[in-house]
């Protein structure tokens, strides 16, 4: 099984006066699973395919912008075995 997913966060205001904005971001993710044989399975997941720099959360307070960075490109690999 293979998959491609998109995750999007739109623009939003950073302060109570609605005078500053975060422009948002779009992330692409991919996944694949392979049955190696009747018992072994390999799963791969790749998050943030393009290595987009983005903020998990952002705000503007006390005269400063604050950005909480999101994760960069991340790979997850798992290997499973089915016990008979």
C-alpha distances in whole Angstrom, upper triangle without the diagonal:
4,7,11,13,17,20,23,27,30,33,35,39,40,43,45,47,44,45,42,39,35,34,30,27,24,21,17,14,11,8,6,5,7,9,13,15,15,16,15,11,11,9,10,12,14,17,19,18,21,23,25,28,29,30,29,32,35,39,43,45,49,49,46,42,40,36,34,31,27,25,24,21,20,17,16,15,14,15,15,17,18,21,23
4,7,10,14,17,20,24,27,30,32,36,37,40,43,44,41,42,39,36,32,30,27,24,20,17,14,11,8,6,4,6,9,12,15,17,19,19,17,13,12,10,9,10,11,14,16,15,18,20,22,25,25,28,26,30,33,36,40,43,46,46,43,39,37,33,31,28,25,22,21,18,17,15,14,14,15,16,17,20,21,24,26
4,7,10,13,17,20,23,26,29,32,33,37,39,41,37,39,36,32,29,27,24,20,17,14,11,8,6,5,6,9,12,15,18,21,22,22,20,16,14,12,10,9,10,12,14,13,16,18,19,22,23,24,23,27,29,33,36,39,43,43,40,36,34,30,28,26,22,20,19,17,16,14,14,15,16,18,19,22,23,27,28
4,7,10,14,17,20,23,26,29,30,34,36,38,34,35,33,29,26,23,20,17,13,11,7,6,4,7,9,12,15,19,21,24,25,25,23,19,17,14,12,10,10,10,11,10,13,15,16,19,19,22,21,24,27,30,34,37,40,40,37,33,31,27,26,23,19,18,17,15,15,14,15,16,18,20,22,25,26,30,32
4,7,10,14,16,20,22,26,27,31,33,34,31,32,29,26,22,21,17,14,11,8,6,5,6,9,12,15,18,21,24,27,28,28,25,21,19,16,14,11,10,9,10,10,13,15,15,18,17,19,18,21,23,27,30,33,37,37,34,30,28,25,23,21,17,16,16,14,14,15,15,17,19,22,23,27,28,31,33
4,7,10,13,16,19,22,24,27,29,31,27,29,26,22,19,17,13,11,7,6,5,6,9,12,15,18,22,25,28,31,32,31,29,25,23,19,17,13,12,10,9,10,11,13,12,15,14,16,15,18,21,24,27,30,34,33,31,27,25,22,21,18,15,15,15,14,15,16,17,20,22,25,26,30,31,35,37
4,7,10,13,16,19,20,24,26,28,24,26,23,19,16,14,11,8,6,5,6,8,11,14,18,21,24,27,30,33,34,33,30,27,24,20,18,15,13,10,9,11,12,13,12,14,12,13,12,15,17,20,24,27,30,30,27,24,22,19,17,16,13,13,14,14,15,17,18,21,23,26,27,31,32,35,38
4,6,10,12,16,17,21,23,24,21,22,20,16,13,11,8,6,4,6,9,11,15,18,21,24,28,31,33,36,37,36,34,30,28,24,22,18,16,13,11,14,14,14,12,13,11,12,11,13,15,18,21,24,28,28,25,21,20,17,17,15,13,15,15,16,17,20,21,24,26,30,31,35,36,39,42
4,7,9,12,14,17,19,21,17,19,16,12,10,9,5,5,6,9,12,14,18,21,24,27,31,34,36,39,40,39,37,33,31,27,24,21,19,15,13,16,16,16,13,13,10,10,9,10,12,14,18,21,25,24,22,18,17,14,14,14,12,15,16,17,19,21,23,26,28,32,33,37,38,41,44
4,6,10,12,16,18,18,15,16,14,10,8,7,4,7,8,11,15,17,21,24,27,31,34,37,40,43,44,43,40,37,34,30,28,24,22,19,16,19,18,18,15,15,12,12,12,12,12,14,17,20,24,23,21,18,17,15,16,16,15,18,19,20,22,25,26,30,32,36,37,41,42,45,48
4,7,10,13,15,15,12,12,10,7,5,4,5,8,11,14,18,20,24,27,31,34,37,41,43,46,47,46,43,40,37,33,31,27,25,21,19,21,20,20,16,15,12,12,13,12,11,12,14,18,21,20,18,15,15,14,16,16,16,19,20,22,24,27,29,33,35,38,40,44,45,48,51
4,7,9,11,12,9,10,9,6,5,7,7,11,14,17,20,23,26,29,33,36,39,43,45,48,49,47,45,41,39,35,33,29,27,23,21,24,22,22,18,17,14,12,12,10,9,10,12,15,18,18,17,14,14,13,15,16,16,20,22,24,26,29,30,34,36,40,41,45,46,49,52
4,6,8,8,5,7,6,4,6,9,10,14,17,20,24,26,30,33,36,39,43,46,48,51,52,51,48,45,42,38,36,32,30,26,24,27,25,24,21,19,15,13,14,11,9,8,9,12,15,15,14,12,13,13,15,17,18,22,24,26,28,32,33,37,39,43,44,48,49,52,55
4,7,9,7,8,5,5,7,10,11,15,18,21,24,27,30,33,37,40,43,46,48,51,52,51,48,45,42,38,36,32,30,26,24,27,25,24,20,18,15,12,13,9,7,4,5,8,12,12,11,8,9,10,13,15,17,21,23,26,27,31,33,36,38,42,44,47,49,52,55
4,5,5,7,6,8,10,14,15,18,22,24,28,30,34,37,40,43,47,50,52,55,55,54,51,48,45,42,39,35,33,30,27,31,29,28,24,22,18,15,16,13,10,6,5,7,10,10,11,10,11,13,15,18,20,24,26,29,31,34,36,40,42,45,47,50,52,55,58
4,5,8,9,11,13,16,18,21,25,27,31,33,36,39,43,45,49,52,54,57,57,56,53,50,48,44,42,38,36,32,30,34,32,31,27,25,22,19,19,15,13,10,9,9,12,13,14,13,14,16,18,21,23,27,29,32,34,37,38,42,44,48,49,52,54,56,59
4,5,8,11,14,16,18,22,26,28,32,34,38,41,45,47,51,54,56,59,60,58,56,52,50,46,44,40,38,34,32,35,33,32,29,26,23,21,21,18,15,12,10,11,13,13,14,14,16,18,21,23,25,29,31,34,36,39,41,45,47,50,52,55,56,59,62
4,6,7,11,13,15,19,22,25,29,31,35,38,42,44,48,51,53,56,57,56,53,50,47,44,41,37,35,31,29,32,30,29,26,24,20,18,19,16,13,11,10,12,15,14,15,14,15,17,19,22,23,27,29,31,33,37,38,42,44,48,49,53,54,57,60
4,7,11,13,15,19,23,26,29,32,36,39,43,46,49,52,55,58,59,57,55,51,48,45,42,38,36,32,29,32,30,29,25,23,20,18,20,17,14,11,10,12,14,12,13,12,15,16,20,22,24,27,29,32,34,37,39,43,45,49,51,54,56,59,62
4,7,10,12,16,20,23,26,29,33,36,40,43,46,49,51,55,56,54,52,48,45,42,39,35,32,29,26,29,27,25,22,19,17,15,17,14,11,9,8,11,13,11,11,9,12,13,16,18,20,24,25,28,30,34,36,40,42,46,48,51,53,56,59
4,6,9,12,16,19,23,25,29,32,36,39,43,46,48,51,52,51,48,45,42,38,35,32,29,25,23,25,23,22,18,17,14,12,14,12,9,8,9,13,16,14,13,10,12,12,15,16,17,21,22,25,27,31,33,36,39,43,44,48,50,53,56
4,6,9,13,15,19,22,26,29,32,36,39,42,44,47,49,47,45,41,38,35,32,28,25,22,19,21,20,19,15,13,10,9,11,9,7,8,10,13,17,15,13,10,11,9,12,13,14,17,18,21,23,27,29,33,35,39,41,45,46,49,52
4,7,10,14,17,20,24,27,31,34,38,41,43,46,47,46,44,40,37,34,31,27,24,21,18,20,18,17,13,12,10,10,12,12,10,12,13,17,20,19,17,13,14,12,14,14,15,18,18,20,23,26,29,32,35,38,40,44,46,49,52
4,7,10,14,17,21,24,27,31,34,37,40,43,44,43,40,36,34,30,27,23,21,17,15,17,15,15,11,11,8,8,10,10,10,12,15,18,22,21,18,15,14,12,13,13,12,15,16,18,20,23,25,29,31,35,37,40,42,45,48
4,7,10,13,17,20,24,27,31,34,36,39,41,40,37,33,30,27,24,20,17,14,11,13,12,12,8,9,6,8,10,11,12,15,18,21,25,24,21,17,16,13,13,12,11,13,13,14,17,20,22,26,28,32,34,37,39,42,45
4,7,10,14,17,21,24,27,31,33,36,38,37,34,30,27,24,21,17,15,12,9,11,10,11,8,10,9,11,12,14,15,18,21,25,28,27,24,21,20,16,16,14,12,13,13,13,15,18,20,23,26,29,31,35,36,40,43
4,7,10,14,17,21,24,27,29,33,34,33,30,27,24,20,17,14,11,8,5,7,8,8,7,9,9,11,11,14,17,20,23,26,30,29,26,22,21,17,16,13,11,11,10,10,12,14,16,19,22,26,28,31,33,36,39
4,7,11,14,18,21,24,26,30,31,30,28,24,21,18,15,11,9,7,5,5,7,9,9,12,12,15,15,18,20,24,27,30,34,33,30,26,24,21,19,17,13,13,11,10,11,13,15,17,20,23,25,29,31,34,37
4,7,11,14,17,21,23,26,28,27,24,20,17,14,11,8,6,5,5,6,9,10,11,14,14,17,16,19,22,26,29,32,35,35,32,28,26,22,20,17,14,12,12,9,10,10,11,14,16,20,21,25,27,30,33
4,7,11,14,17,19,23,24,24,21,17,14,11,8,6,5,7,8,7,11,13,14,17,18,20,19,23,26,29,33,36,39,39,35,32,30,26,24,21,17,15,14,11,11,10,11,12,14,17,19,23,24,28,30
4,7,10,14,16,19,21,20,17,13,11,8,6,4,6,8,11,11,14,16,18,21,21,23,22,25,28,32,35,38,41,41,38,34,32,28,26,23,19,17,16,13,12,10,9,10,12,14,16,19,21,24,27
4,7,10,12,16,17,17,14,11,8,6,5,7,9,12,15,13,17,19,21,24,25,27,25,29,32,36,39,42,45,45,42,38,36,32,29,27,23,20,19,16,14,12,11,10,11,12,14,17,18,22,24
4,7,9,12,14,13,11,7,6,4,6,9,12,15,18,17,21,22,24,27,28,29,28,31,35,38,42,44,48,48,44,41,38,35,32,29,26,23,22,19,17,14,12,10,9,10,11,13,15,18,20
4,6,9,11,11,9,6,5,6,9,12,15,18,21,20,23,25,27,30,31,33,31,35,38,42,45,48,51,51,48,44,42,38,35,32,29,26,25,22,19,16,14,11,11,10,10,12,14,17,19
4,5,7,8,6,4,6,9,12,15,18,21,25,23,27,28,31,34,34,36,34,38,41,45,48,51,54,54,51,47,45,41,38,35,32,29,28,25,22,19,17,14,12,10,9,10,11,14,16
4,7,8,5,5,7,10,13,17,19,23,26,25,28,29,32,35,36,38,36,40,43,47,50,52,56,56,52,49,46,42,40,37,33,30,29,26,23,19,17,14,12,10,10,10,12,15,16
4,6,5,7,10,13,16,20,23,26,29,28,32,33,36,38,39,41,39,43,46,50,53,55,59,59,55,52,49,46,43,40,37,33,33,29,27,23,21,17,15,12,11,10,10,13,13
4,6,8,12,15,18,21,25,28,31,30,34,35,38,40,41,42,40,44,47,51,54,56,60,60,57,53,50,47,44,41,38,35,35,31,29,25,22,19,16,13,11,9,8,11,10
4,7,10,13,17,20,24,27,30,29,33,34,36,39,39,40,38,42,45,49,52,54,57,58,55,52,48,45,42,39,36,33,33,30,27,23,20,17,14,10,8,5,5,7,8
4,7,10,14,17,20,23,27,26,30,30,33,35,36,38,36,39,43,46,50,52,55,55,52,49,45,42,39,36,33,30,29,26,23,20,17,13,11,7,6,5,7,10,11
4,7,10,13,17,20,23,23,26,27,30,32,33,34,32,36,39,43,46,48,52,52,49,45,42,39,36,33,30,27,26,23,20,17,14,11,8,6,5,6,8,12,14
4,7,10,14,17,20,19,23,24,26,29,30,31,30,33,36,40,44,46,49,49,46,42,39,36,33,30,27,23,23,20,17,13,11,7,6,5,6,9,12,15,18
4,7,10,13,17,16,20,21,23,26,26,28,26,30,33,37,40,42,45,46,42,39,36,32,30,27,23,20,20,17,14,11,8,6,5,6,8,12,14,17,20
4,7,10,13,13,16,17,20,22,23,25,23,27,30,34,37,40,43,43,39,36,33,30,27,24,20,17,17,13,11,7,6,5,7,9,12,15,17,21,24
4,6,10,10,14,14,16,19,19,21,20,23,27,30,34,36,39,39,36,33,30,26,23,21,17,14,14,11,8,6,5,7,9,12,14,18,20,24,26
4,7,6,10,10,13,15,16,19,18,21,24,28,31,34,37,37,33,30,27,24,21,18,15,12,10,7,6,5,6,9,12,15,18,21,24,27,30
4,6,9,9,10,12,13,15,14,18,21,24,28,30,33,33,30,26,24,20,18,15,11,9,8,6,5,7,8,12,14,18,20,24,26,30,32
4,6,5,6,9,10,13,13,16,19,22,25,28,31,31,27,24,22,18,16,13,10,8,6,5,7,9,12,15,18,22,24,28,30,33,36
4,6,8,11,13,16,16,20,22,26,29,32,35,34,30,27,25,21,20,16,13,11,9,6,8,9,12,15,18,21,24,28,30,33,36
4,5,9,11,15,16,19,21,24,27,30,33,32,28,25,23,20,19,15,13,12,9,7,10,12,16,18,22,25,28,31,34,37,40
4,6,9,13,14,17,19,22,25,28,31,29,26,22,21,17,16,12,10,9,5,5,9,11,15,18,21,25,28,31,34,37,40
4,6,10,12,15,16,19,22,25,28,27,23,20,18,14,14,11,9,9,7,8,11,14,18,21,24,28,30,34,36,40,43
4,7,10,12,13,16,19,22,24,23,20,16,15,11,11,8,7,8,7,9,13,16,19,23,26,29,32,36,38,41,45
4,7,9,10,13,16,19,22,21,18,14,12,9,8,6,6,8,9,11,14,18,20,24,27,30,33,36,39,42,45
4,5,6,10,13,16,19,18,15,12,9,6,5,4,5,9,11,14,16,19,21,25,28,31,33,37,39,42,45
4,7,11,14,17,20,20,17,14,11,8,6,6,5,8,11,14,15,18,20,24,26,29,31,35,37,40,43
4,7,11,13,16,17,14,11,8,6,5,7,8,12,15,18,19,22,23,27,29,33,35,38,40,43,46
4,7,10,13,13,11,7,6,4,6,9,11,14,17,20,21,25,27,30,33,36,38,42,44,46,50
4,6,10,10,8,6,5,7,9,12,14,18,20,24,25,29,30,34,36,40,42,45,47,50,53
4,7,7,6,4,6,9,12,15,17,21,23,26,28,32,34,37,40,43,45,49,51,53,56
4,5,5,7,8,11,13,17,20,23,25,29,31,34,36,39,42,45,47,51,52,55,58
4,6,9,10,14,16,19,23,26,28,32,33,37,39,42,44,48,50,53,55,58,61
4,7,10,13,16,19,22,26,28,31,33,37,39,43,45,49,51,54,56,59,62
4,6,10,13,16,19,22,24,28,29,33,35,39,41,45,47,51,53,56,59
4,7,10,12,16,19,21,24,26,30,32,36,38,42,44,48,50,53,56
4,7,10,13,16,18,22,24,27,29,33,35,39,41,45,47,49,53
4,6,9,13,15,18,20,24,26,29,32,36,38,41,43,46,49
4,7,10,12,16,17,21,23,26,29,32,34,38,40,43,46
4,7,9,12,14,18,20,23,26,30,32,36,38,41,44
4,7,10,11,15,16,20,23,27,29,33,35,38,41
4,7,7,11,13,17,20,23,26,29,32,35,38
4,6,10,13,16,20,23,26,30,32,35,39
4,7,10,14,17,20,23,27,30,33,36
4,7,10,13,17,20,24,26,29,33
4,7,10,14,17,20,23,26,29
4,7,10,13,17,20,23,26
4,7,10,14,17,20,23
4,7,10,13,16,19
4,7,10,13,16
4,7,10,13
4,6,9
4,6
4
